[in-house]
Amino acid sequence: MVFSAATAFAGGILSFLSPCVIALVPGYVAYLGGAGVESERTRTGLMANATLFVIGFTVAFVTLFGVFKVLVVNLPFGAKDLFAQVVALLVIILGLQFLGVFRIPFFFREARFQLAHRLPGGRPISALVVGVAFGLGWTPCVGPILGFIISRAVAQDVVQGVGLMLIYCAGLAIPFFGVALLMERARPLLRAINRRARVVEGVSGAMLVLVGVLIFTGQFAQIASWMSPIARYLPQG
């Protein structure tokens, strides 16, 4: 479970770093801030709206998990192993796509909801609604990583599954909060990451292929035991 939690958190960070998300972060922060983000008053409002935005996409992602969980629970027992292998093959294919072996246009489509143009910026209700729209609208973009995390969450019970989804959302939310808090200072870093988008995609792709192979061969659950020699050197709480 600890390894799955770490994987979920890393998946959230990689989703934030994906080119189609990180390129839009400054625009979302400006929208959430309304008129500006420089004064203490507007910065406080920005962080409050950023929190609502995060709650919005968290609700969207957890809802997606709930839908898939219901579908898997209703599968015949014998079909669940087949489902796991199909998921593993999809993860491998999506990893190869991230590595540039081939391109699937669907995962480069901007399925953007135009709500941000219809709702006034800097308002709490707008932040919440646009957060939900972000979670649903950019699902194709972060789909390879999100799909893998959902597949691992579905394999857990409901409480642990929701926990993994929340950890994934935390990995996506923490750097977003950092950008919102330090907007002007973060711009050069965001531009630098954008210039290295292929590196981020390559790392994500390699991880997806690896875990896809481990799931398909039934070895994914053995990772925790493989890492047990390292665990004894970690602080015990």
Secondary structure, DSSP 8 states (H G I E B T S, - for coil): -HHHHHHHHHHHHHHHHSHHHHTTHHHHHHHHHTT-S-SHHHHHHHHHHHHHHHHHHHHHHHHHHHHHHHHHHTS-HHHHHHHHHHHHHHHHHHHHHHTTSS--GGGG-----THHHHS-TT-HHHHHHHHHHHHHHTHHHHHHHHHHHHHHHHTS-HHHHHHHHHHHHHHHHHHHHHHHHTHHHHHHHHHHHHHTHHHHHHHHHHHHHHHHHHHHTT-GGGHHHHTHHHHTTS---
